[in-house]
Amino acid sequence: MDARTRDALAWGLVGVFAFLVLALGYRLFGGRLVPWPAVLAVALAVGGIVTGVAHAAAKRRV
């Protein structure tokens, strides 16, 4: 696996965890109760989008 792909996957994980932290904070501070499967599905979608954007935006290394 090249460095560009590895970096993009790492940014995707950051996106997933950031969304899950925000969703948990929303739930803890009295937000509407959203089912966990829906939260996880959106988190995976966010991770996929972040991974794709990070991979496309990365400068090629020499």
C-alpha positions in Angstrom: 0.0 0.0 0.0 1.5 3.3 -1.0 1.7 6.3 1.4 -1.0 8.3 -0.4 -3.6 5.5 0.2 -2.5 4.9 3.8 -2.8 8.7 4.5 -6.2 8.8 2.9 -7.4 5.8 5.0 -6.1 7.5 8.2 -8.1 10.7 7.4 -11.1 8.5 6.8 -10.8 7.0 10.2 -10.4 10.5 11.7 -13.7 11.5 9.9 -15.5 8.4 11.3 -14.4 9.0 14.8 -15.1 12.7 14.7 -18.6 12.1 13.5 -19.2 9.4 16.3 -17.9 11.8 18.9 -20.2 14.5 17.7 -23.2 12.1 17.6 -22.4 10.9 21.1 -22.2 14.5 22.4 -25.5 15.3 20.7 -27.1 12.3 22.4 -25.6 13.0 25.8 -26.8 16.6 25.9 -30.4 15.9 25.3 -30.6 15.6 21.5 -33.3 13.5 19.8 -32.7 9.8 20.2 -31.4 8.4 16.8 -31.0 4.7 16.4 -27.3 3.5 16.6 -27.5 1.6 13.3 -28.4 4.8 11.5 -25.6 6.7 13.3 -23.1 4.0 12.3 -24.3 4.0 8.7 -23.8 7.8 8.4 -20.4 7.5 10.1 -19.3 5.0 7.5 -20.6 7.2 4.7 -18.7 10.2 6.2 -15.5 8.0 6.4 -15.9 7.0 2.8 -16.4 10.5 1.6 -13.4 11.8 3.7 -11.2 9.0 2.4 -12.1 9.8 -1.2 -11.6 13.5 -0.9 -8.3 13.1 1.0 -7.0 10.7 -1.7 -8.1 13.0 -4.5 -6.6 16.1 -2.8 -3.3 14.6 -1.9 -0.3 15.9 -3.7 1.7 13.2 -5.5 4.9 12.5 -3.7 8.1 12.1 -5.7 
